[in-house]
């Protein structure tokens, strides 16, 4: 059963221990992403967000690519071993991965048609992607998944593009591995709300 919005927002946490199991069908996962893409707001309704859903062997391949690229830049075998262990137990161990992109063709088109705002469109694109990411995260959480948000780009960009024939104009923004939680999230502390919220009546 899907959660109420407030509970889903509260319960959305970073899970670094994931199982390769799903509480819902692959079609339901796809439906969550489709819903986000249809209804997530974007500047000038640009709809520049793009996603790639990787399941099964493709999910595994994503994290093998990441390890391959990380190994190339690791300072030592010992340093890489620590990184490899983290990737294996926190990301590759999950059920799937969502890759978030922003279509640069859309952004450049807006910059060309509205030159007075050109410098803002890249920033607004990042806002749009952030909205798509958090809505996806909440959507996955609401059906029982744990997830985290990762940023191995630009290290993995070219390898990812080549492996899945990604459009050259799609810029990789973030990666979201997900699966059934295999542990508890870390403790979350809160800055006092009165220091963060100003209410004027």
C-alpha positions in Angstrom: 0.0 0.0 0.0 1.3 3.4 -0.9 2.0 5.8 1.9 0.5 9.2 2.5 2.6 12.1 1.2 3.9 13.3 4.6 4.9 9.8 5.6 6.7 9.2 2.3 8.6 12.5 2.6 9.6 11.7 6.2 10.5 8.1 5.5 12.6 8.9 2.4 16.1 8.3 3.6 19.5 7.3 2.3 19.9 3.5 2.4 23.4 2.1 1.9 22.5 -1.5 2.4 20.3 -2.9 -0.3 18.9 -6.3 -1.4 18.3 -7.4 -4.9 14.6 -7.8 -4.4 11.5 -5.8 -5.3 8.1 -5.4 -3.5 6.4 -4.4 -6.8 6.5 -5.4 -10.5 9.0 -3.9 -12.9 6.0 -2.3 -14.6 5.1 -0.5 -11.4 8.6 0.8 -11.2 8.3 2.1 -14.7 5.0 3.6 -14.0 6.5 5.6 -11.1 9.1 7.1 -13.4 6.6 7.8 -16.1 4.4 9.6 -13.6 7.3 11.8 -12.5 8.3 12.6 -16.1 4.7 13.6 -16.9 4.0 15.8 -13.9 7.3 17.1 -12.5 7.5 20.9 -13.0 10.2 22.4 -15.1 11.1 26.0 -16.2 8.9 27.1 -19.1 7.5 23.6 -19.1 10.7 22.6 -20.8 10.5 18.9 -19.8 14.2 18.6 -20.2 14.5 15.7 -17.7 15.5 12.3 -19.1 15.8 8.9 -17.3 17.3 5.5 -18.0 15.9 2.7 -15.8 18.4 -0.2 -15.5 17.2 -3.5 -14.2 18.7 -7.0 -14.1 22.0 -7.5 -15.9 21.9 -3.8 -17.0 21.8 -2.7 -13.4 24.8 -4.9 -12.6 26.6 -3.6 -15.7 26.2 0.0 -14.5 28.1 -0.7 -11.3 30.8 -2.8 -13.1 31.4 0.2 -15.3 31.6 2.4 -12.3 34.2 0.2 -10.6 36.2 -0.1 -13.8 36.4 3.7 -14.1 37.1 4.2 -10.4 40.0 1.6 -10.6 41.6 3.7 -13.3 41.9 6.7 -11.0 42.5 4.9 -7.7 45.8 5.7 -6.0 46.4 2.2 -4.8 44.9 -1.3 -4.8 44.1 -0.9 -1.2 42.2 2.4 -1.8 40.3 0.7 -4.7 39.4 -2.3 -2.6 37.6 -0.1 -0.1 35.7 1.7 -2.9 34.9 -1.6 -4.6 33.4 -3.0 -1.4 31.2 0.1 -1.0 29.9 -0.1 -4.6 29.3 -3.9 -4.2 27.4 -3.7 -0.9 25.6 -0.3 -1.3 24.7 0.1 -5.0 25.4 -3.1 -7.1 23.6 -5.2 -4.4 20.3 -3.5 -5.1 17.5 -4.3 -7.6 17.9 -1.5 -10.1 19.3 2.0 -10.9 17.8 5.1 -12.3 20.1 7.4 -14.2 19.0 11.0 -14.5 19.9 13.2 -17.5 19.1 16.6 -18.8 18.6 17.1 -22.5 21.0 19.9 -23.5 19.2 20.4 -26.8 16.1 21.6 -25.0 18.2 24.0 -22.8 20.1 25.4 -25.8 16.8 25.9 -27.6 15.5 28.0 -24.7 18.7 29.9 -24.5 18.4 30.8 -28.2 14.7 31.8 -28.0 15.1 33.8 -24.8 18.6 35.3 -24.9 17.9 37.7 -22.1 17.5 34.7 -19.7 20.1 32.5 -21.4 22.5 32.3 -18.4 19.7 31.1 -16.1 18.6 28.1 -18.1 21.4 25.8 -17.0 20.6 26.6 -13.4 16.9 26.1 -13.9 17.7 22.8 -15.6 19.5 21.6 -12.5 16.4 22.7 -10.5 14.2 20.6 -12.7 16.5 17.6 -12.4 16.5 17.9 -8.6 12.7 17.9 -8.6 12.6 14.8 -10.8 15.2 13.1 -8.5 13.3 13.8 -5.3 9.9 12.8 -6.7 11.4 9.6 -8.0 13.0 8.9 -4.6 9.8 9.5 -2.8 7.9 7.4 -5.3 10.2 4.5 -4.9 10.2 4.8 -1.1 6.4 4.9 -1.1 6.2 1.3 -2.4 8.9 -0.1 -0.1 12.2 0.6 -1.7 15.3 2.0 -0.1 17.6 4.2 -2.3 20.4 6.7 -2.4 21.6 9.4 -4.7 25.1 9.1 -6.2 27.2 11.3 -8.5 29.9 9.3 -10.3 29.6 11.6 -13.2 31.5 12.8 -15.2 33.9 9.9 -14.5 31.4 7.3 -15.9 29.7 9.5 -18.6 31.4 8.2 -21.7 31.3 4.6 -20.7 27.6 4.9 -19.9 26.9 6.7 -23.1 28.7 4.0 -25.1 27.1 1.0 -23.3 23.5 2.1 -23.7 23.8 4.3 -26.8 22.8 7.4 -25.0 22.0 10.5 -27.0 25.0 12.8 -27.1 22.9 15.7 -26.0 21.8 14.0 -22.7 24.0 15.1 -19.8 24.3 12.7 -17.0 23.3 14.3 -13.6 22.9 11.6 -11.0 22.5 7.9 -10.3 19.9 6.4 -8.0 20.5 2.7 -7.0 17.5 1.2 -5.2 16.4 -2.1 -3.7 14.8 -3.6 -0.6 16.4 -2.1 2.5 18.9 -4.5 4.1 19.7 -2.3 7.1 18.6 0.9 8.8 19.5 4.4 7.5 21.9 6.5 9.6 20.7 8.9 12.3 19.2 12.1 11.0 19.5 15.2 13.0 17.5 18.4 12.5 18.4 22.1 12.6 15.7 23.9 14.6 12.8 24.9 12.3 12.7 28.4 13.8 16.2 28.9 12.3 15.1 27.8 8.9 11.5 29.0 8.4 10.3 32.6 8.5 6.5 33.1 8.6 5.1 36.5 7.8 1.3 37.1 8.3 
